[in-house]
């Protein structure tokens, strides 16, 4: 009989890239039975994104930040509907705590996915930007305790695992690489529902979600620093999750107009993960614009999507894990992404050296196919689970 894995989440949407497209999809492809317990919420309104092969047991969407803290109670009640579980997979600390309780006294094991530094910049956001050392340490210790009580801990990088995991306990690094199909689908073409503004000249940079925490303000300032040269480049941004959805940054149009960069910003329609390769295929350079709070320990999915699409990479110089790949594969530039002038200089370099940029992109695609794709990473996870 195939093994049964129950995805237990208190917050992740049904169309989350890592949890749905990668984790759930890969377990299904390997013959696992998959159940999903969590809130009925999606990133993209109007996209059901249900897989007929998955058994869903859904709770209502949290109504507020305080209600989000109660999500684990609802998820635990709903999870009791799911029986004969071999593994609970949890990508949220509170969900992993719940999984440990649910697994107690049964044959089920707990797989805790640590995909972010939970006691750093993410926590500060919950505290309205304040850094409270005692609260940070409390959260770190609580996550570490959950990791200790789990049967296996996985993480997107060794840097992310380090604050929480006892090296003597079972753990495995499973980087947030893009699936191999992403490279197959990233063929140059006009994206869904879009015309290409400004013709084909110059360099197109992919930025992604126009969020303040994603570095959007500093990227806009960098464009302004380019002056007349900004006409030789454009930056793709997604303003919201789709038609009718609230914007990520309500003041984004005002910022663009005030800085005089409207001709260089392409506010693209939102797309699903499956449609994303058609957008990245129109770019030459992919940007990871995180500041130090999120960037220092970051190894995001977007890096590998850029590589799969044959894009050169422009990333933070303080992002240790990203820089290691950029330097080893010679696929891009790393600068201080809290300095608009430094970003502008790097963008200028790409504009002045388009052939070099495309050569970097070609090396990135080859490196992705040979060493940095999700299919190979998932093999490491299966091996670690078998060893528990």
Number of C-alpha atoms within 10 A of each C-alpha: 6 9 14 20 24 29 25 29 29 28 21 21 19 26 19 18 19 17 20 19 16 19 17 24 17 18 17 16 10 11 12 18 20 20 21 22 27 27 24 17 19 17 19 20 12 9 11 13 15 12 12 7 12 16 15 19 18 18 19 12 17 17 9 9 9 9 11 14 13 14 22 25 14 16 24 21 11 16 23 11 9 14 11 12 19 19 21 27 25 27 23 22 22 22 27 28 21 23 30 22 13 18 17 11 7 10 10 21 22 28 25 30 24 25 22 22 22 19 21 18 21 15 18 17 12 10 12 8 11 11 15 13 11 9 14 17 13 12 17 17 15 17 25 19 15 23 29 17 17 22 20 22 29 24 22 22 21 17 18 20 24 13 15 21 22 15 9 6 14 18 25 21 22 22 22 25 27 27 24 17 14 22 23 11 16 21 16 14 13 13 19 14 8 10 10 11 11 14 7 9 9 17 24 24 27 27 24 23 22 22 18 13 16 18 22 20 19 21 23 22 20 24 29 21 19 20 12 9 15 23 17 17 21 23 25 23 20 20 24 23 19 18 13 8 12 11 17 15 16 13 9 18 12 10 16 19 11 11 14 15 22 16 15 22 20 19 17 21 17 19 19 16 12 12 15 18 25 20 21 29 22 23 23 25 29 29 27 25 25 23 20 17 14 19 24 18 20 25 26 20 17 18 25 29 26 30 31 32 31 31 32 31 29 28 25 25 17 19 23 15 17 24 23 12 17 20 12 9 15 18 27 26 22 21 21 18 27 17 14 21 20 16 28 25 15 19 26 18 14 25 21 15 12 15 11 16 23 19 17 24 27 19 18 29 23 16 21 25 17 10 12 23 24 23 16 17 19 21 13 13 18 12 11 17 18 7 9 10
